[in-house]
Amino acid sequence: MIKIENITKQFGTFTAVREVSFQVEKGEIFGLLGENGAGKTTTLRMLATMLRPTSGTATMAGFDIVSEPEKVRSKIGILFGGETGLYDRLTCEENISYFGELNDMSKAKIDERIKILAKTFGMEEYITRRAGKLSKGMKQKVAFARSIIHDPDIMLFDEPTSGLDVSAIRDVHEFIRTCKKEGKTIVFSSHTMSEVEKLCDRIAIIHKGELIEKGKIDDIKEKYGSNDIEEIFIRLVGDKHES
C-alpha cells in the first residue's frame, strides 16, 4: 500500500531525510520513532505531497508522490499534532463539509458521511456550533472527522497527541485503532515510546534523518536482548551520537 524508496530531502546544504526506505502493508500501523528534529515530520510531509523529495520517491495506494500528487492526495487523510487547523467562524459541520468539497465529493455523500461521523465521534450535540466555541477535545474530534470525510485508504498521523490531555489522547488512540479495523494503512510518528509500543505493528527508528532500525517491536527487543524499547532506542541513538 505504501512503498518508500531512498527518499531524501535537502534544505540547502542541510539533509533533513537521507535515503529512507520502507514499506507499509494494508491494515498495518507503522510507527516512525525518533527525537524531535529526527526527520519524522519531513518524511510524512513528503508522503503527503506537501514537500517534494530532493531524490527518491514513494508510491501511495499505487500512485507516485512525485508524478501523481493529485491522485495521492485523494487517497490520504492527514492528522498533525498541535493546532487542529479548523476555521473558528465555521461550524463543525461546515469545516468537515469544506474538506469533502476539496475532495470532489457530492453534497449528498458529504451529508451522509457527516451524519455517520458525528455519531461515531459523539459530536451530534455540537455539530452545528462554531468551531471557535469548542473545547480542545471537541475540536480534535472535528479534526478526526475532517481527515476521513472522503474515506481515504491511507492515514498519516504526525504526533497527533501532542499537547493533549489524557482523555483526548485516549480518543486519538481509539480513532487510530478504528482506522486499522477499517483496513486503512497507517503511518504514525511519535517520540513517545509507550505510545508507539501500544499502537504499532512495526516501527522504524529515525535519527538525524537516517533510518537506523526497523521491524516488529518484539523482533527488535529480541535482537537487542531487552524488553525495554526505550532503552534500545537510547542505546541506538547514543551509538549514533558517539560516531
Secondary structure, DSSP 4 states (H G I P E B T S, - for coil): -EEEEEEEEEETTEEEEEEEEEEE-TT-EEEEE--TTSSHHHHHHHHTTSS--SEEEEEETTEETTT-HHHHHTTEEEEESS-----TTSBHHHHHHHHHHHTT--HHHHHHHHHHHHHHTT-TTTTTSBGGGS-HHHHHHHHHHHHTTT--SEEEEESTTTT--HHHHHHHHHHHHHHHHTT-EEEEEES-HHHHHHH-SEEEEEETTEEEEEEEHHHHHHHHT-S-HHHHHHHHHHHHHH-
